[in-house]
Amino acid sequence: MLQNGENERIRELLNDKTTFREGDRQMDKKVNFTLRIGLAGCCQEEEFTLGELGYDPEYDTDLENFLEEQWREWSGNYIDGGFRLEGQND
């Protein structure tokens, strides 16, 4: 027979397991990042899970902002460019 409070503790543990499973499913959600430069056939695309991107729903409360930050970092790996003024010697 269960002592006082043990039923409540078992419920808490079961709820934690359910939350953990739901969290795992959320971390397995796939996200596609794409980058195009306006030329036909010039497209970079990669697929990630939220877990691979390091998403933590307790810390990253705004998923859209999190993904935007991650996309900017990712896209920076594929962009190379700059500018040069004519007649200027470095």
N, C-alpha and C positions, 0 to 999 in steps of 0.2 A: 504494500500500500504506500502511496506517495505521501510525503510529509507536506505540511503547509508551505506554499511558495514554490514547490517543485514543479507543479503543473504550469505555473506562470513561466518558470525558467525554461521548460521544455518548449512552450509556445514561442518564446523569444528565440531559442535556437533554431526552431523550424522556420520562423520568419527570416532569420539571418540567412539560412540556406536558400530560401526562395529568393531573397534579395540578391544573394551571390549568383545564383543561376541566371536571374534576369540581367544582372550586371555583366556576366560572361557573354550572354547573347548580344547585349548592346556593344560590347567590345569587339564582337565578331562582325558587326555591321560593316559593309564594304563602302569605301569612298573612292571615287575616281577623280584624279587630278588631271587636267588637260591644259596645254599651252599651245597656242597657235600664233603665228607671226603674220598671217594674212597671205601667205603664198600656198598655192595648191600642194597638198601632200606634206606640208611642213607642220606636223602636229606631234607633240610629245604627250604621251598618256601613260599613267601608271595607276595601279589599283592598290589600295591599302585597306587594312582594317583600322577601326578606331584604336584598338589595342596597339597595333604597330606604330601608330602615330603618337602613342603615349597619352591618350585621352584619359583623364581622371574625372568622372562626373562630380565627385565631391569638391574638387578644386576648380575645374573648368566648368563653371556654371552656365556659360553661354556657348553652346556647341557651334553656332555659326561663326562667332568671333574666333574660337579655337581653330576651326577649319580654315578660316581666312589667313590666320597667322601661319599655319602649317603650309598652306598653298604658297604663300609668299616666299617662305624659306625654301620650299621645294623648287619653285619656278626660278629662283635665283641661281640654282645650279645649272640651268639651261640657257640663261641669258648672258650674252657677252657683248659688250658694246661700249661706246663712249663717243667722244667728239674731239676734233682737232681744228684749231683756227689756222687758216692758211697764212703762211708767212711767219708763223711763230716757231722758233726753234727751242727745243727743250734742252 
